[in-house]
């Protein structure tokens, strides 16, 4: 923390032309309040979601479910991604845990659907990537 405080002091001195201990204390309080608004639980949850999307198989599954706009059976997802049955099962389990897909049993079949969270993430990604 001492190094961070020294850097903060140098920064404030360059911004304010003069920096007092009160200026540093005030800015540290503002930064603590900012950090508190982020929240540790929220960061952990969001990192779980981003981690789930950070694998090609899981990403393809989410993209397919969002594009389908309906439930898809595991056998349909199996035709989309080139992984083993256990790999597909594991990927779907991680996506369910991250809140990106939901699944339900339909007789002897398991069907999955993209959640609103997955739709929102894909929508944001679509808006961020240009076709240049």
Secondary structure as the mmCIF struct_conf table of DSSP 4:
data_model
#
loop_
_struct_conf.conf_type_id
_struct_conf.id
_struct_conf.beg_label_comp_id
_struct_conf.beg_label_asym_id
_struct_conf.beg_label_seq_id
_struct_conf.end_label_comp_id
_struct_conf.end_label_asym_id
_struct_conf.end_label_seq_id
HELX_RH_AL_P HELX_RH_AL_P1 UNK A 2 UNK A 16
BEND BEND1 UNK A 17 UNK A 18
HELX_RH_AL_P HELX_RH_AL_P2 UNK A 21 UNK A 38
HELX_RH_AL_P HELX_RH_AL_P3 UNK A 40 UNK A 53
TURN_TY1_P TURN_TY1_P1 UNK A 54 UNK A 54
BEND BEND2 UNK A 55 UNK A 55
HELX_RH_AL_P HELX_RH_AL_P4 UNK A 56 UNK A 68
TURN_TY1_P TURN_TY1_P2 UNK A 69 UNK A 69
BEND BEND3 UNK A 70 UNK A 70
STRN STRN1 UNK A 72 UNK A 73
HELX_RH_AL_P HELX_RH_AL_P5 UNK A 74 UNK A 80
BEND BEND4 UNK A 81 UNK A 81
BEND BEND5 UNK A 83 UNK A 83
HELX_RH_AL_P HELX_RH_AL_P6 UNK A 85 UNK A 97
TURN_TY1_P TURN_TY1_P3 UNK A 98 UNK A 99
BEND BEND6 UNK A 100 UNK A 100
STRN STRN2 UNK A 101 UNK A 106
TURN_TY1_P TURN_TY1_P4 UNK A 107 UNK A 108
STRN STRN3 UNK A 109 UNK A 114
HELX_RH_AL_P HELX_RH_AL_P7 UNK A 116 UNK A 128
#
